[in-house]
Amino acid sequence: MIAIDQAKESAEQIGSLGRTVRMVRRLTFSAGHRYWRAVLSKEENVALFGTIASPYNHGHNYVLDVEVEGQVDESNGMVVNIKVIDDIVRRSVIERYHNKSINDEVPEFADRAPSLENMLESLWQEIDPLLPSEVSLTQLRLEEMPTLFGEKTMTDTLVKLTRVYEFAASHRLHADALSHEENLRLFGKCNHIHGHGHNYTLEVTVAGTPDPVSGMMCPLDQLDEIVEKTILKRYDHRNLNLDLPEYEGRNTTSEVVALQIFDDLKAAIETEISAGSFGSAHLYRVRVHETARNIFEVTN
């Protein structure tokens, strides 16, 4: 009986190997860059890059997530040795970017804007050919700041850019179609008649093709203005049930809030695109963090 159990366990272990697994390795580097083209006037640079236009460098502590996919090797139980990924990224990224001025010391950016969009494209071309044949590069995520990061995936030719915002609001979870007892049983303390509040985090992700001159798919200043006008100014320090007409008669669950925010932002961005002032980007995703443990996502 013991021999049979051991054989069964061994077979299950072997069966779990040889299956596809994705692995993410996080690395960091610091670098400076500037949004400025010497061939343009100050006015032209400001028109191109907005408020971030400057002939002087500023710096970031970048966070790079390298995601690879492959089958588990039955001989060692790994998709790929993490040391191999570290060595590849060290040679192709860290040694070339860390503590450098990207515009001046990374050849690809001598005449190319060092935007997140352009950097992701370049990093993909640098890392992908060096990976061992047993794994595929599935995603790069590059964070410039906690409130700004970009993503490039194997399955999508478009680069994605995410801005992170915050607002505080209160609400009450209550469904008019249910009785008092049913609401109390379903929503518990969240059904309290005077409501409760959250410090919401809002992630807004746009996807598109970078402009060949600015390196950006959309003006960040304008995206901020759209989100400020459409969402933050209206939602911040408001009672969702009482202050926002779009939620009248609706239960303000975060599912409903995420859907409403997505629809409102999509309409606002499409209006700006139609006006020809927003670039090629379209709204790809909205994430609403109600708490650190409750996150709701709507994707186009």
N, C-alpha and C positions, 0 to 999 in steps of 0.2 A: 504493500500500500504506500509506503514511504517512497519507494522507487518510482511508482506511478505519479505521485504528487510532485516529486522533483522533476520528472520528465515533463509534466504539464507546465510547471512553472518555467522551465527552461524554454519550452516552445512559445509560451506567452512573451517572454523576454525577447526572443528572436523575432517574433511577430511584430513587436513594438519598434524594432529597429528597421532600417531601410525605408522608413516613412519620411515624408517631407516635414521639415521643421524650419521655422524662421527664427533668426537670431539677430539681436540688435546690440551693437557695440557703440558706446558713447565715448567721444573724445572731445577735448577742448583745445582752443588756441586763441591767442590774443593778436589782434592786428588793427592797424589804422587804415583809413581810406578817406577819400573826399569825393564829393559830387561837384565836379567843376571841369569844364573843357576850356583849355587855354586859348583855343581859337575863337571862342565866343566872348562877347562883351558881358559885363556884369548883368545887364538887363536880360540878355538872352539866356544866361545861365539860370537866373531866377525863374524865367518863364519855363525853362526845361525841367528844373529840379525842384522848384518851389522853395520852401523855407529851409531845406537842408542844403541848398547851394552855398558853397564856401570854397575859397581857394586854399583853405587850411584843413589839415587832417583832423579827424576825430576817430576815436578808437572804440572797439567792442571786445568783450569776452565771448567769443563764439562757442556754441555748443553744437557738435556735429554727431548725429545718430546715423550709423551705417547699418542698414538692414539687409541681410543676405538670407538666401533660402537654399536648402539642399536636403539630401537624404542622410539619415543617421548612419554613420559608418559602424558596421557590426563589430569591427575589431577594436574600436576605442570608445564607442558610444557618443561621438561628437559629429556635428555637422561639418565643422571646420575648427581647427585650433585657433583660439582667440589670439594667440601670439602672432599667427600669420596675418590676421586682419590688422592688428596693431602695427605690424611692421610695414604693411602696404600703405596704411594711412599715414604713418610717420614719414615714409619716404615721399609719398605723393602729395601730402597736404601739410603736415606739421612743419617739416623742414623748410617748405617753400613759403608758408604763410605766417608762422608763429613769430611774433615780435617784428613783423615787417610792415612797411607801407605798401599796401596792395597796388596802388597806382604806379609806384616807382620801382618796386622790386619783384613783382610777379609779371613776367613778360606778357602774358595774355591780356593784362589790363592796362597796358601802356596807353592804349587808345580806345579802351572799352570801359564803360561805367561799372564799378564794382558793386552792383546791386545784388541783393539776395538771389534774384532770378538768374542773373548772369553767373554768379558764383556757383549756384547749384548745377547749372548746365556744365560749367567747366570742371567742377569736382567729379561729376558723373563720368565725364570723358577721361579724367585722370585715374579714377579708382577702378572702374569697371574692367578695363583690359588687363589689369594686374591681378585680378582675383583668380584663385585656382579653379580649374574646370569643374570641380565637384559642387560649386555653389554659384548662384546667380545673384546679382545686385537687384534688390526689389524696391528699395526706397532709400532716399537720403532726406534727412530733416536737418535744416540748418537754422539755428536760433541766433539772431543778432542781439536781441534783448528778450526778456521774459514776455514782453508785450508785442513782439514781432518775430515771426519765424516763417520759413518757406519749406515746401516739400516738393520732391520730384519722385515719381514712381515709375516702375518698369511698364505698367499697363496703361499709362496716360501720357501723351506727349505734352500736355499742358502743365506748366508749373503752377503751384498753388501758394498763395501768400495769405498769412493769417495775422490779423490785428486783434489784440485783446483789450477789452474795455471792462469797466465796472459800473454798477449802479446799485443803489439800495432802494428797496420797495417793500411794501406790505401787501398782504392779500388774505383772503379767507377761502378755504376749500369748502364749497357748498354747492350741491346740485339741487336746483329747484324742483326737479322731478321726483326727488326722494323725500321721505318723511324725515322729521327731526331725528327720530331714533336711527333710521337708516344712515343718515349723514354722519351722526355721531359714531355709529359702529364702523363706518367705512373710513372716515377721515380722522377720528379721534380728536386729539388736542388741536389739530390743524383746522378744526371746524369751530373753534372758539369764536363767539359772536363778534368780538372786537378785532379779530385777525391776529396775524403775527408777521414778522419781517425777515428778510434775507439780504445779505450782501451778495448780489448776483455777480458772476463773472460771465462776460459775453465774448465768445470767439466768433469773429466774422472772417470767413475764408473766401477769397476770390481766386478764380483761375483764368489764365489767358496766356497770350504770347507777348513776351517782353518787346517793348519798342526798341528798335536797333540803335537809337541815339541815346535815350535816357537809361536804357536797360531795365525799365520798369513797365509792368503791364497796365498800371493805372497810377495816377498821382495820389500818393499817400495822404497828402493834405486834403484832397477832395473826398477820399474815402472816409477820413475822420469827420469831415463836415457832414457828410451824408448820415453817418451813424449818430453823430451828435444831434442833428436836427430831427431825424426820423425816430430815434429810440431814446437816447440818453436824456435829452432835454425834457421829453415827455414822461419818461418812466421814473427818473431819479427822484427819490423821496416822495413818491406818490403811492396811493392805495390803488392797486390795479382794478379792484372791483368797483370802486366808487369814482375814480378820477379819469379813467380811460373809457370812452364810449364804446370802443370796439369789444370790450369785455362785458358789456351789459347783458345780463341774463345768461352768461357763460361761466362755467367753473374754471377758475384761473389756475389749473394745474400747470406744471412746468411744460408738459407736453403741448398744451394749448398755447402757452406763452411762446414757446420755441417756434411753433408753426406760424403764429401771428407775426413775430419778429421777422422770420424768414420771408414771408409774403410781402411785408411792408418794405423791407430792405431791397428785395428783388425788384419791386416796382420802382423804387427810388433810383436804383442803379441803372435800370433799363431806360429810365427817363433821361439820365445824364449821358448814357451811351448814345441815345437817339439825338441828343443835342451836340454830339461830336466832341465832348470835352472830357471823357473819362477813359479813353484808351480801349483796349480790346477785352478787358476783364469782365467776367460775369460772376454773379454770386454762386458759389459752389456749395458752401456749407455754413450752418450756424450751429454753435454749441452753447447751450445755456447751463451754467454750473449753478444750481440752486444752493447746494452745499458742496463741501469737499467730496461727499460720497454720492451725491445725486446729480448726474450729468445727462442732459438730453440733447440729442443731435437730429438735425434735419438736413438732408442732402438733396441737392438739385437732381 
